Amino acid sequence: MSAPHNTPQVPRAPKVTEREARRVAEAAREQDWRKPSFAKELFLGRFRLDLIHPHPLPPPDDIRRGEEFLARLGAFCETHIDSARIEREARIPDEVISGLKELGALGMKIETKYGGLGLTQVYYNKALALVGSASPAIGALLSAHQSIGVPQPLKIFGTQEQKDVYLPRLATTDISAFLLTEPDVGSDPARLATTAVPDGPDYVLDGVKLWTTNGVVADLLVVMARVPASEGHPGGITAFVVEADAPGVTVEHRNAFMGLRGIENGVTRFHGVRVPGACRIGPEGAGLKIALTTLNTGRLSLPAMCVGVGKWSLKIAREWSAVREQWGRPVAEHEAVGSKISFIAATTFALEAVVDLSSQMADEDRNDIRIEAALAKLYGSEMGWLIADELVQIRGGRGFETAESLAARGERAVPAEQMLRDMRINRIFEGSTEIMHLLIAREAVDAHLKVAGDLIDPDKPLSAKAKAGADAAGFYARWLPRLVTGAGQLPRTYGEFHPTGHRDLSGHLRYVERSSRKLARSTFYGMSRWQGRMETKQGFLGRIVDIGAELFAMSAACVRAEHLRGAGEHGREAYQLADAFCRQARIRVEELFTRLWSNTDDLDRRVVDGVLSGTYTWLEAGVIDPSGEGPWIADATPGPSVRENQHRPLR
């Protein structure tokens, strides 16, 4: 029989209503679109191929500097990084981190005038893919330091004095971490419990932060805390740079995970930590906006490392499937295995296309890429996980066996099972798949909410609803007719994607154009049907986003293939991979369109109600619960630490 775990919970985070939580999240997002966005237009049924084709390219000098660094980094990874040791000891050796510092890896994205390398987003991501393939834990360390740690928010929102003080340290010696999550607060920042109380020119920090990647070894921290409103202080969630060795900062625990065993992730407590006002980033109340803006490009680091996993998985699948025989033939020649190899190859090509395109658009800064970056993170983490899972399946029992065990019995030490474990967190890191669906869906329906938001808001007066109704009628009278026909119905459109002697990609782009209009119509039908309840239809919104992600990946794959053909770099092979990917993606898109309206969402909700009310507890009988005792969520009551400080700075 299953033993009950009924330990009472200790309230921690402030209680807020659902409406208040949504208000805080809405206030943090960027409200305007000052630059064009390919993905935003895609969700509105407008296929703006001109925004991504011809494929944008970095300047020659950026390419030269980037390639030179990749060569040095690759040599370092080959000679100094022992992934098996990191996995075995659950720690990155200090000398490896020192070597990365000497190489300049801490300052890849920091400008040269501050001692950094000043690499573009494109080459920063290529570097993460490279080092992440050698050790995902090192990739996570470098990414957390530069993508979401102190350098990026300072680059965008910091004062000149802050940049002069901190960026030289961060480029050469100091590791940084980003602290937002709390034991009882994840993607719901309205309930943030850590406080920063003004005291003269300073602030006093109190609270507990959880899952602080790099926090165990960090020298500098970005901390999100709630400033209470008072005279002269508008208050709100605010960002601060905090010295990790400041009095009152305690790393209470180094967390251990199923994967990324070398990651320095912990629990950090702040008790009476005095932070100078000069260490505040931006104004009070701007913390969440700073975090979200930082993530607009910071999210690209995670799918970049997924690209690295795809490339490695393809190499292992190719080499293994050519030598392993079954029934008289190499397993690669059997369709059941061959289809998996095709999926890995085609999807890796598409993932690299998505990341490179989004990164180059980020470097050029001509487009608003908030949706593109979010789609890249969502799609990369989901498809990267599938790639790793398929590799384990191709390897069979050897895929489930550890690299150490394989080596001990005389076979090649292929860490496929480790890669699967390491990859699993990507569907949770920097916004879980479920949260990413909601975030992207909010941006995808932004145009609709701007014209019809008051119409479906129950708190708005009748006068506001009447005006919204008139505005909406005018908008949809112009918009809906444009969704009936388009370039995707003309057989010769996008003809440059069908060069002589190559596969025909023009038909896939016509499919994207038609599907974009269908996607926009489906979104409109959903809003018409559910109106104010649309935000609760998370299954529907998730499928809308997944369709958009597939269409974006198809577009990027075709554009990349044509770019490679024009550059004389494996053009024929690139066209074949893009064609295979698009054909696979089209099957997924059609299934998603069907599931928009034919699904079990309503039934699932009734089952969930039954589960939560105890209706099905009889189904749980007959097992033993091996879980230990203790609360579901650790007590995070502010106060002095009673634990030994686990902080381990690397100097």
VEXTOR-542713 format. One record per residue (C-alpha): residue number from 1; residue in one letter; y, x, z. Coordinates in Angstrom, 1 decimal. Last residue first. Layout:
BEGIN
NUM:A:Y:X:Z $
...
! end
This chain:
BEGIN
651:R:32.4:40.1:-8.6 $
650:L:29.9:37.2:-8.5 $
649:P:30.9:34.7:-5.8 $
648:R:27.9:33.3:-3.8 $
647:H:29.0:30.1:-1.9 $
646:Q:26.0:28.9:0.2 $
645:N:28.1:28.3:3.3 $
644:E:25.9:27.5:6.3 $
643:R:25.9:23.9:7.2 $
642:V:27.9:21.9:9.8 $
641:S:30.8:21.3:7.6 $
640:P:34.0:19.8:9.1 $
639:G:34.8:16.1:8.3 $
638:P:34.9:13.6:5.6 $
637:T:31.9:11.1:5.5 $
636:A:29.7:12.0:2.6 $
635:D:26.4:10.5:3.9 $
634:A:23.7:11.1:1.4 $
633:I:22.7:8.3:-1.0 $
632:W:19.2:6.7:-1.0 $
631:P:19.0:7.4:2.7 $
630:G:16.1:9.3:4.2 $
629:E:12.3:9.3:4.2 $
628:G:10.2:11.1:1.6 $
627:S:8.9:9.6:-1.6 $
626:P:5.1:9.7:-2.1 $
625:D:5.0:5.9:-2.6 $
624:I:1.3:5.0:-2.5 $
623:V:0.0:2.4:-5.0 $
622:G:-1.9:-0.9:-5.0 $
621:A:0.9:-3.4:-4.7 $
620:E:4.0:-3.0:-6.8 $
619:L:3.2:-6.1:-9.0 $
618:W:3.2:-8.3:-5.8 $
617:T:6.9:-7.3:-5.5 $
616:Y:7.6:-9.4:-8.6 $
615:T:9.9:-12.0:-7.3 $
614:G:11.7:-9.6:-5.0 $
613:S:15.2:-10.7:-5.8 $
612:L:16.0:-7.5:-7.7 $
611:V:12.9:-7.8:-9.9 $
610:G:13.5:-11.4:-10.6 $
609:D:17.1:-10.8:-11.6 $
608:V:15.9:-7.9:-13.8 $
607:V:13.4:-10.3:-15.5 $
606:R:16.2:-12.8:-16.2 $
605:R:18.3:-10.0:-17.7 $
604:D:15.5:-8.8:-19.9 $
603:L:15.0:-12.4:-21.2 $
602:D:18.7:-12.4:-22.3 $
601:D:18.5:-9.0:-23.9 $
600:T:15.1:-9.6:-25.7 $
599:N:16.3:-8.8:-29.2 $
598:S:17.0:-10.4:-32.6 $
597:W:20.8:-10.5:-33.2 $
596:L:21.8:-6.9:-32.9 $
595:R:18.2:-5.9:-33.2 $
594:T:18.2:-6.5:-37.0 $
593:F:21.2:-4.2:-37.4 $
592:L:19.4:-1.5:-35.3 $
591:E:16.3:-1.7:-37.4 $
590:E:18.3:-1.3:-40.6 $
589:V:20.1:1.7:-39.1 $
588:R:16.9:3.4:-38.1 $
587:I:15.4:3.1:-41.6 $
586:R:18.7:4.4:-43.0 $
585:A:18.5:7.4:-40.8 $
584:Q:15.2:8.5:-42.2 $
583:R:16.5:8.2:-45.7 $
582:C:19.7:10.0:-44.8 $
581:F:17.8:12.8:-43.2 $
580:A:15.5:13.4:-46.2 $
579:D:18.5:13.4:-48.6 $
578:A:20.5:15.8:-46.4 $
577:L:17.5:18.1:-46.2 $
576:Q:17.0:18.0:-50.0 $
575:Y:20.7:18.5:-50.6 $
574:A:20.7:21.5:-48.3 $
573:E:17.8:23.0:-50.1 $
572:R:19.6:22.8:-53.5 $
571:G:22.8:24.1:-52.0 $
570:H:21.2:27.1:-50.3 $
569:E:24.6:28.8:-50.0 $
568:G:26.4:28.8:-53.4 $
567:A:29.7:27.8:-51.8 $
566:G:29.8:24.6:-53.8 $
565:R:26.3:23.8:-52.8 $
564:L:27.0:24.5:-49.1 $
563:H:30.0:22.2:-49.2 $
562:E:28.0:19.4:-50.9 $
561:A:25.3:19.7:-48.3 $
560:R:27.9:19.6:-45.5 $
559:V:29.5:16.5:-46.9 $
558:C:26.2:14.7:-47.2 $
557:A:25.1:15.7:-43.6 $
556:A:28.5:14.7:-42.2 $
555:S:28.4:11.2:-43.8 $
554:M:24.8:10.6:-42.6 $
553:A:25.7:11.7:-39.1 $
552:F:28.7:9.3:-39.0 $
551:L:26.5:6.5:-40.3 $
550:E:23.9:7.3:-37.6 $
549:A:26.5:7.4:-34.9 $
548:G:28.1:4.1:-36.1 $
547:I:24.7:2.4:-35.9 $
546:D:24.2:3.7:-32.4 $
545:V:27.6:2.4:-31.4 $
544:I:26.9:-1.1:-32.5 $
543:R:23.5:-0.9:-30.9 $
542:G:25.1:0.1:-27.5 $
541:L:27.6:-2.8:-27.9 $
540:F:24.8:-5.3:-28.3 $
539:G:22.8:-4.0:-25.3 $
538:Q:26.0:-3.8:-23.3 $
537:K:26.9:-7.4:-23.7 $
536:T:29.0:-7.6:-20.5 $
535:E:32.2:-6.4:-22.3 $
534:M:31.8:-9.2:-24.8 $
533:R:32.1:-11.8:-22.1 $
532:G:35.7:-12.4:-22.8 $
531:Q:34.9:-13.5:-26.4 $
530:W:31.1:-14.0:-26.7 $
529:R:30.6:-15.5:-30.1 $
528:S:33.9:-14.5:-31.8 $
527:M:33.6:-11.0:-30.3 $
526:G:30.1:-10.6:-31.6 $
525:Y:31.0:-11.9:-35.0 $
524:F:33.8:-9.4:-35.2 $
523:T:31.5:-6.6:-34.3 $
522:S:29.0:-7.7:-36.9 $
521:R:31.7:-7.8:-39.5 $
520:A:32.7:-4.3:-38.7 $
519:L:29.1:-3.1:-38.9 $
518:K:28.7:-4.8:-42.2 $
517:R:31.8:-3.1:-43.5 $
516:S:30.5:0.3:-42.3 $
515:S:27.0:-0.5:-43.8 $
514:R:28.5:-0.9:-47.2 $
513:E:30.3:2.4:-47.0 $
512:V:27.4:4.2:-45.5 $
511:Y:25.1:2.8:-48.2 $
510:R:27.5:4.0:-50.9 $
509:L:27.4:7.4:-49.2 $
508:H:23.6:7.3:-49.3 $
507:G:23.6:6.4:-53.0 $
506:S:25.9:9.4:-53.7 $
505:L:23.4:11.8:-52.2 $
504:D:21.3:12.2:-55.4 $
503:R:19.0:15.2:-55.2 $
502:H:20.1:18.2:-57.2 $
501:G:19.6:19.4:-60.8 $
500:T:22.9:18.0:-62.1 $
499:P:25.3:17.1:-59.4 $
498:H:24.9:13.8:-57.6 $
497:F:27.4:14.0:-54.7 $
496:E:30.3:14.3:-57.2 $
495:G:29.5:10.7:-58.2 $
494:Y:30.9:9.2:-55.1 $
493:T:31.1:5.8:-56.8 $
492:R:29.0:5.4:-59.9 $
491:P:27.1:2.3:-58.9 $
490:L:30.0:0.3:-57.5 $
489:Q:28.9:-1.7:-54.4 $
488:G:29.8:1.0:-52.0 $
487:A:33.3:1.1:-53.2 $
486:G:34.1:-2.2:-51.4 $
485:T:33.5:-5.9:-51.2 $
484:V:33.6:-8.5:-48.4 $
483:L:35.1:-6.4:-45.6 $
482:R:38.6:-6.5:-47.1 $
481:P:38.7:-10.3:-46.7 $
480:L:38.3:-9.9:-43.0 $
479:W:41.3:-7.7:-42.4 $
478:R:44.3:-9.7:-43.7 $
477:A:43.4:-13.1:-42.3 $
476:Y:42.0:-11.2:-39.3 $
475:F:45.4:-9.7:-38.4 $
474:G:47.4:-12.9:-39.0 $
473:A:45.0:-15.1:-36.9 $
472:A:45.0:-12.4:-34.2 $
471:D:48.8:-12.4:-33.9 $
470:A:48.9:-16.2:-33.7 $
469:G:46.2:-16.3:-31.1 $
468:A:47.8:-13.5:-29.1 $
467:K:51.1:-15.5:-29.0 $
466:A:49.2:-18.6:-27.8 $
465:K:47.3:-16.6:-25.2 $
464:A:50.5:-15.1:-23.9 $
463:S:52.1:-18.6:-23.5 $
462:L:48.9:-19.9:-21.9 $
461:P:49.1:-17.4:-19.1 $
460:K:46.9:-14.3:-19.0 $
459:D:44.4:-13.8:-16.2 $
458:P:41.4:-15.0:-18.2 $
457:D:41.9:-12.3:-20.8 $
456:I:40.2:-13.4:-24.0 $
455:L:43.4:-14.3:-25.9 $
454:D:45.4:-11.5:-24.2 $
453:G:43.1:-9.0:-25.9 $
452:A:43.2:-10.5:-29.3 $
451:V:45.5:-8.2:-31.3 $
450:K:45.1:-5.0:-29.3 $
449:L:41.6:-5.9:-28.3 $
448:H:40.5:-6.1:-31.9 $
447:A:42.0:-2.7:-32.7 $
446:D:40.4:-1.1:-29.7 $
445:V:36.9:-2.4:-30.6 $
444:A:35.6:1.1:-31.5 $
443:E:37.4:2.7:-28.6 $
442:R:35.8:0.5:-26.0 $
441:A:32.4:0.9:-27.8 $
440:I:32.7:4.6:-27.6 $
439:L:33.2:4.5:-23.8 $
438:L:30.5:1.8:-23.3 $
437:H:27.8:3.7:-25.4 $
436:M:28.9:7.0:-23.7 $
435:I:28.3:5.4:-20.3 $
434:E:24.7:4.4:-21.3 $
433:T:24.0:7.8:-22.8 $
432:S:25.2:9.4:-19.7 $
431:G:28.6:11.0:-19.6 $
430:E:29.2:14.8:-19.3 $
429:F:25.5:15.4:-18.5 $
428:I:23.1:12.5:-18.5 $
427:R:21.3:12.6:-21.9 $
426:N:21.8:16.4:-21.8 $
425:I:19.7:16.5:-18.6 $
424:R:16.5:16.2:-20.5 $
423:M:17.0:19.3:-22.6 $
422:D:15.9:21.8:-19.9 $
421:R:12.7:19.9:-19.2 $
420:L:11.8:19.8:-22.9 $
419:M:12.8:23.5:-23.3 $
418:Q:10.5:24.3:-20.4 $
417:E:7.6:22.5:-22.0 $
416:A:8.2:24.4:-25.3 $
415:P:8.4:27.9:-23.6 $
414:V:6.3:29.8:-26.2 $
413:A:4.6:32.7:-24.5 $
412:R:2.3:33.8:-27.4 $
411:E:-1.3:33.8:-26.3 $
410:G:-3.4:36.2:-24.1 $
409:R:-4.5:34.1:-21.2 $
408:A:-1.6:35.2:-18.9 $
407:A:0.9:34.8:-21.8 $
406:L:0.0:31.1:-22.2 $
405:S:0.3:30.6:-18.4 $
404:E:3.7:32.2:-18.3 $
403:A:4.9:30.1:-21.2 $
402:T:3.9:26.9:-19.4 $
401:E:1.3:24.6:-20.8 $
400:F:2.4:21.2:-22.1 $
399:G:3.1:22.5:-25.6 $
398:R:-0.1:24.4:-25.6 $
397:G:-2.0:21.1:-25.1 $
396:G:-0.5:19.8:-28.3 $
395:R:2.0:22.2:-30.1 $
394:I:3.1:19.4:-32.4 $
393:Q:3.5:17.1:-29.5 $
392:V:5.7:19.6:-27.6 $
391:L:7.8:20.1:-30.8 $
390:E:8.2:16.3:-31.0 $
389:D:9.5:16.1:-27.5 $
388:A:12.0:18.9:-28.2 $
387:I:13.2:17.1:-31.4 $
386:L:13.5:13.8:-29.5 $
385:W:15.6:15.4:-26.8 $
384:G:17.9:16.9:-29.5 $
383:M:18.2:13.5:-31.1 $
382:E:19.4:11.8:-27.9 $
381:S:21.7:14.7:-26.7 $
380:G:23.1:15.3:-30.2 $
379:Y:23.8:11.6:-30.9 $
378:L:25.7:11.0:-27.7 $
377:K:27.6:14.3:-27.7 $
376:A:28.4:14.1:-31.4 $
375:L:29.5:10.4:-31.0 $
374:A:31.8:11.4:-28.1 $
373:A:33.3:14.2:-30.2 $
372:E:33.8:11.9:-33.2 $
371:I:35.3:9.2:-31.1 $
370:R:37.9:11.5:-29.5 $
369:I:38.5:13.2:-32.9 $
368:D:42.1:12.3:-33.7 $
367:N:42.6:14.1:-36.9 $
366:R:44.9:16.9:-38.1 $
365:D:44.1:19.1:-35.2 $
364:E:42.8:21.8:-37.5 $
363:D:40.6:23.3:-34.8 $
362:A:39.3:19.9:-33.7 $
361:M:38.5:19.0:-37.3 $
360:Q:36.6:22.2:-37.5 $
359:S:34.6:21.3:-34.4 $
358:S:33.8:17.8:-35.6 $
357:L:32.5:19.1:-39.0 $
356:D:30.5:21.9:-37.4 $
355:V:29.0:19.6:-34.7 $
354:V:28.1:16.8:-37.2 $
353:A:26.7:19.1:-39.8 $
352:E:24.7:21.1:-37.2 $
351:L:23.2:17.8:-36.0 $
350:A:22.4:16.7:-39.6 $
349:F:20.5:20.0:-40.4 $
348:T:18.7:19.8:-37.1 $
347:T:17.7:16.2:-38.0 $
346:A:16.3:17.1:-41.4 $
345:A:14.2:20.0:-40.0 $
344:I:12.9:18.2:-36.9 $
343:F:12.2:15.0:-38.8 $
342:S:10.3:16.9:-41.5 $
341:I:8.3:18.7:-38.9 $
340:K:7.4:15.4:-37.3 $
339:S:6.4:13.9:-40.7 $
338:G:4.2:17.0:-41.3 $
337:V:2.2:16.4:-38.1 $
336:A:0.9:12.9:-39.0 $
335:E:0.9:13.9:-42.7 $
334:H:-1.6:16.7:-42.3 $
333:E:-0.5:19.8:-44.2 $
332:A:1.4:21.1:-41.2 $
331:V:-1.9:21.1:-39.2 $
330:P:-3.2:24.0:-41.4 $
329:R:-6.3:22.8:-43.2 $
328:G:-10.1:22.8:-42.7 $
327:W:-10.3:19.9:-40.3 $
326:Q:-7.5:21.2:-38.1 $
325:E:-6.0:24.7:-38.5 $
324:R:-3.2:26.2:-36.4 $
323:V:-1.6:29.1:-38.4 $
322:A:1.0:27.3:-40.5 $
321:S:1.8:24.7:-37.9 $
320:W:2.7:27.4:-35.3 $
319:E:5.2:29.3:-37.4 $
318:R:6.9:26.3:-38.8 $
317:A:7.0:24.4:-35.5 $
316:I:8.3:27.4:-33.7 $
315:K:11.1:28.0:-36.2 $
314:L:12.0:24.3:-36.3 $
313:S:12.1:24.2:-32.5 $
312:W:14.4:27.2:-32.4 $
311:K:16.8:25.6:-34.9 $
310:G:16.8:22.2:-33.0 $
309:V:17.3:23.9:-29.7 $
308:G:20.4:25.7:-31.1 $
307:V:21.7:22.4:-32.5 $
306:C:21.3:20.9:-29.0 $
305:M:23.5:23.7:-27.7 $
304:A:26.2:22.6:-30.1 $
303:P:25.6:19.0:-28.9 $
302:L:26.6:20.1:-25.4 $
301:S:29.7:22.2:-26.4 $
300:L:31.3:19.3:-28.4 $
299:R:32.0:17.4:-25.2 $
298:G:34.8:19.8:-24.3 $
297:T:36.7:18.6:-27.4 $
296:N:37.7:15.2:-26.2 $
295:L:36.4:16.2:-22.7 $
294:T:39.7:17.8:-21.8 $
293:T:41.5:14.6:-22.7 $
292:L:39.2:12.6:-20.5 $
291:A:39.7:14.9:-17.5 $
290:I:43.5:15.0:-17.9 $
289:K:43.7:11.3:-18.2 $
288:L:41.6:11.0:-15.0 $
287:G:43.8:13.3:-13.1 $
286:A:47.2:11.9:-14.2 $
285:G:47.9:10.0:-11.0 $
284:E:50.2:12.7:-9.6 $
283:P:51.8:14.8:-12.3 $
282:G:50.1:17.6:-14.2 $
281:I:47.8:20.2:-12.7 $
280:R:48.5:20.6:-9.0 $
279:C:48.3:24.2:-7.9 $
278:A:52.1:24.5:-7.4 $
277:G:51.8:21.9:-4.7 $
276:P:49.9:24.4:-2.6 $
275:V:46.4:23.4:-1.6 $
274:R:45.5:23.3:2.1 $
273:V:41.8:22.5:2.7 $
272:G:41.5:20.3:5.7 $
271:H:37.8:19.9:5.1 $
270:F:36.4:20.1:1.6 $
269:R:32.7:20.0:1.1 $
268:T:30.8:21.3:-2.0 $
267:V:27.3:20.2:-3.1 $
266:G:25.7:22.4:-5.6 $
265:N:24.9:23.6:-9.2 $
264:E:24.4:27.2:-10.1 $
263:I:22.0:26.7:-13.0 $
262:G:19.0:29.0:-13.3 $
261:R:16.5:26.2:-13.0 $
260:L:17.9:24.4:-16.0 $
259:G:15.1:21.9:-15.7 $
258:M:13.4:19.7:-13.1 $
257:F:16.3:20.4:-10.8 $
256:A:17.3:22.4:-7.7 $
255:N:20.7:21.9:-5.9 $
254:R:22.4:24.7:-4.0 $
253:H:23.7:23.2:-0.8 $
252:E:26.6:23.2:1.6 $
251:V:29.1:25.0:-0.6 $
250:T:32.0:25.0:2.0 $
249:V:35.7:24.9:1.3 $
248:G:37.7:24.7:4.6 $
247:P:39.5:28.0:4.2 $
246:A:39.9:28.9:0.5 $
245:D:37.0:30.8:-1.0 $
244:A:36.8:28.5:-4.1 $
243:E:40.5:28.8:-4.8 $
242:V:41.6:25.3:-5.8 $
241:V:43.3:24.1:-9.0 $
240:F:44.2:20.5:-8.6 $
239:A:43.8:17.3:-10.6 $
238:T:45.1:13.9:-9.4 $
237:I:43.7:10.4:-8.9 $
236:G:46.6:8.2:-7.8 $
235:G:49.8:8.7:-5.8 $
234:P:53.3:7.8:-6.7 $
233:H:54.5:10.3:-4.1 $
232:G:58.2:10.3:-3.1 $
231:E:57.6:7.7:-0.4 $
230:S:53.9:7.2:-0.2 $
229:A:50.9:6.5:-2.5 $
228:P:47.7:8.1:-1.4 $
227:V:46.6:11.1:-3.5 $
226:R:43.0:10.6:-4.7 $
225:A:41.2:13.8:-5.6 $
224:M:39.9:15.5:-8.7 $
223:V:39.1:19.2:-8.1 $
222:V:39.3:21.9:-10.8 $
221:L:37.7:24.9:-9.0 $
220:L:38.3:28.7:-9.1 $
219:D:36.0:31.5:-8.0 $
218:A:32.7:29.8:-8.9 $
217:V:29.3:30.9:-7.8 $
216:V:27.9:27.8:-6.1 $
215:G:30.2:25.5:-8.0 $
214:N:29.0:26.6:-11.4 $
213:T:27.9:22.9:-12.0 $
212:T:29.2:20.9:-9.1 $
211:W:26.6:18.2:-8.8 $
210:L:28.2:16.5:-5.8 $
209:K:31.7:16.7:-4.3 $
208:V:32.5:15.9:-0.7 $
207:G:35.9:15.0:0.8 $
206:D:39.2:16.2:2.3 $
205:L:42.0:18.1:0.6 $
204:V:45.4:18.7:2.3 $
203:Y:48.3:18.8:-0.2 $
202:D:51.3:21.2:0.0 $
201:P:55.1:21.1:-0.2 $
200:G:55.3:19.1:3.0 $
199:D:51.9:17.6:3.7 $
198:P:50.7:15.4:0.9 $
197:V:47.2:14.0:1.4 $
196:A:44.6:14.9:-1.2 $
195:T:41.7:12.6:-0.7 $
194:T:38.0:12.6:-1.9 $
193:A:36.8:9.0:-1.9 $
192:L:36.8:8.2:-5.7 $
191:R:36.0:4.5:-6.1 $
190:A:38.2:4.0:-9.1 $
189:P:36.3:6.9:-10.6 $
188:D:33.3:4.8:-11.7 $
187:S:31.3:7.2:-13.8 $
186:G:29.7:8.8:-10.7 $
185:V:30.7:7.9:-7.2 $
184:D:28.4:7.7:-4.2 $
183:P:27.5:11.3:-3.7 $
182:E:30.7:12.4:-5.5 $
181:T:31.4:13.4:-9.1 $
180:L:34.7:15.0:-10.0 $
179:L:34.5:18.8:-9.5 $
178:F:34.9:21.1:-12.5 $
177:A:33.8:24.7:-12.1 $
176:S:35.3:28.1:-12.8 $
175:I:34.1:31.7:-13.1 $
174:D:36.6:34.5:-12.5 $
173:T:36.4:38.0:-14.1 $
172:T:37.7:38.3:-17.6 $
171:A:39.2:35.3:-19.3 $
170:L:39.4:33.2:-16.1 $
169:R:41.5:35.9:-14.3 $
168:P:43.8:36.2:-17.3 $
167:L:44.1:32.4:-17.4 $
166:Y:45.0:31.9:-13.8 $
165:V:48.4:33.3:-13.0 $
164:D:50.1:33.3:-16.5 $
163:K:48.6:29.9:-17.3 $
162:Q:49.8:28.4:-13.9 $
161:E:53.3:29.8:-14.5 $
160:Q:53.4:28.4:-18.0 $
159:T:52.6:25.0:-16.5 $
158:G:49.2:23.5:-17.2 $
157:F:48.4:20.4:-19.2 $
156:I:46.6:21.5:-22.4 $
155:K:45.6:25.1:-21.7 $
154:L:45.3:24.4:-18.0 $
153:P:42.9:21.5:-18.6 $
152:Q:40.8:23.8:-20.8 $
151:P:40.8:27.0:-18.6 $
150:V:39.8:25.4:-15.3 $
149:G:36.3:24.0:-16.0 $
148:I:35.4:21.3:-18.6 $
147:S:34.7:23.3:-21.8 $
146:Q:35.3:26.8:-20.4 $
145:H:33.4:27.3:-17.2 $
144:A:31.0:24.4:-17.7 $
143:S:30.1:25.7:-21.1 $
142:L:29.6:29.3:-20.0 $
141:L:27.3:28.2:-17.1 $
140:A:25.4:25.6:-19.2 $
139:G:24.7:28.1:-22.0 $
138:I:23.5:30.6:-19.3 $
137:A:21.1:27.9:-18.0 $
136:P:20.0:27.1:-21.6 $
135:S:18.7:30.7:-21.9 $
134:A:18.2:32.5:-25.2 $
133:S:18.8:29.3:-27.2 $
132:G:21.8:28.6:-25.1 $
131:V:23.3:32.0:-26.0 $
130:L:23.2:31.2:-29.7 $
129:A:24.1:27.5:-29.5 $
128:L:27.0:28.5:-27.2 $
127:A:28.2:31.1:-29.6 $
126:K:28.1:28.7:-32.5 $
125:N:30.2:26.3:-30.3 $
124:Y:32.8:28.9:-29.6 $
123:Y:32.7:29.8:-33.3 $
122:V:33.7:26.3:-34.4 $
121:Q:36.1:25.7:-31.5 $
120:T:38.0:28.7:-32.7 $
119:L:37.8:32.0:-30.8 $
118:G:40.8:33.3:-28.9 $
117:L:38.9:36.2:-27.4 $
116:G:40.6:36.1:-24.0 $
115:G:43.0:38.5:-22.3 $
114:Y:45.9:36.1:-21.7 $
113:K:47.6:37.0:-25.0 $
112:T:44.2:36.7:-26.7 $
111:E:44.1:33.0:-26.1 $
110:I:41.2:31.6:-24.0 $
109:K:38.4:29.9:-25.8 $
108:M:35.9:32.8:-25.7 $
107:G:37.3:34.0:-22.4 $
106:L:34.2:34.0:-20.2 $
105:A:32.2:35.6:-23.0 $
104:G:34.4:38.7:-23.1 $
103:L:31.5:41.1:-23.5 $
102:E:32.3:42.6:-20.1 $
101:K:32.0:39.2:-18.5 $
100:L:28.7:38.6:-20.3 $
99:G:27.5:41.9:-18.9 $
98:S:28.5:41.0:-15.4 $
97:I:26.7:37.6:-15.8 $
96:V:23.6:39.5:-16.9 $
95:E:23.9:42.0:-14.0 $
94:D:24.0:39.2:-11.5 $
93:P:20.6:37.9:-12.7 $
92:I:20.6:34.2:-13.6 $
91:R:18.7:32.4:-11.0 $
90:A:15.6:30.2:-10.8 $
89:E:13.4:33.3:-10.2 $
88:R:10.7:32.3:-12.7 $
87:E:13.0:30.4:-15.2 $
86:I:15.5:33.2:-15.1 $
85:R:12.8:35.8:-15.5 $
84:A:11.3:33.9:-18.5 $
83:S:14.7:33.8:-20.1 $
82:D:15.1:37.5:-20.0 $
81:I:18.6:38.1:-21.3 $
80:H:19.7:41.8:-21.8 $
79:T:18.4:43.1:-25.1 $
78:E:18.2:40.1:-27.5 $
77:C:21.0:38.2:-25.8 $
76:F:23.3:41.2:-25.9 $
75:A:22.6:41.8:-29.6 $
74:G:23.3:38.2:-30.3 $
73:L:26.6:38.3:-28.4 $
72:R:27.7:41.4:-30.3 $
71:A:26.9:39.8:-33.7 $
70:L:28.4:36.5:-32.6 $
69:F:31.6:38.3:-31.7 $
68:E:31.9:39.9:-35.1 $
67:E:31.2:36.6:-36.8 $
66:G:34.0:34.9:-34.9 $
65:R:36.5:37.6:-35.6 $
64:R:35.7:37.5:-39.3 $
63:I:35.6:33.7:-39.5 $
62:D:38.9:33.3:-37.7 $
61:D:40.4:35.9:-40.1 $
60:P:39.1:34.0:-43.1 $
59:P:40.8:30.7:-42.0 $
58:P:38.4:27.9:-40.9 $
57:L:37.1:25.4:-43.5 $
56:P:37.4:21.6:-43.8 $
55:H:34.6:19.9:-45.8 $
54:P:36.1:18.4:-49.0 $
53:H:35.6:15.7:-47.7 $
52:I:36.2:14.7:-44.0 $
51:L:39.3:12.5:-44.0 $
50:D:38.9:11.7:-47.7 $
49:L:35.6:9.9:-46.9 $
48:R:37.6:7.1:-45.2 $
47:F:35.0:4.4:-45.1 $
46:R:36.9:1.4:-43.7 $
45:G:34.8:-1.1:-42.0 $
44:L:36.6:-1.0:-38.6 $
43:F:33.9:1.1:-37.1 $
42:L:34.2:3.6:-39.9 $
41:E:38.0:3.7:-39.4 $
40:K:37.5:4.8:-35.8 $
39:A:35.0:7.4:-36.9 $
38:F:37.3:9.0:-39.5 $
37:S:40.2:9.1:-37.1 $
36:P:43.8:9.3:-38.3 $
35:K:46.5:10.7:-36.0 $
34:R:48.8:9.0:-33.5 $
33:W:46.2:6.6:-32.2 $
32:D:47.6:5.1:-29.0 $
31:Q:46.3:4.2:-25.6 $
30:E:44.7:7.4:-24.5 $
29:R:42.3:6.4:-21.7 $
28:A:43.2:6.8:-18.0 $
27:A:44.8:3.4:-17.6 $
26:E:41.7:1.7:-19.0 $
25:A:39.5:3.4:-16.4 $
24:V:41.7:2.4:-13.5 $
23:R:41.9:-1.2:-14.8 $
22:R:38.2:-1.4:-15.3 $
21:A:37.6:-0.4:-11.7 $
20:E:40.2:-2.9:-10.5 $
19:R:38.4:-5.7:-12.5 $
18:E:35.1:-4.8:-11.1 $
17:T:36.5:-5.0:-7.6 $
16:V:37.0:-2.0:-5.4 $
15:K:35.3:-0.8:-2.2 $
14:P:36.4:2.7:-1.1 $
13:A:33.6:5.3:-1.2 $
12:R:31.6:6.0:1.9 $
11:P:29.6:3.2:3.4 $
10:V:26.5:4.5:5.3 $
9:Q:23.2:3.0:4.1 $
8:P:20.5:1.8:6.3 $
7:T:17.0:3.4:5.9 $
6:N:14.7:0.7:4.5 $
5:H:12.1:2.8:2.7 $
4:P:9.0:0.5:2.7 $
3:A:5.5:2.0:2.4 $
2:S:3.5:1.1:-0.7 $
1:M:0.0:0.0:0.0 $
! end
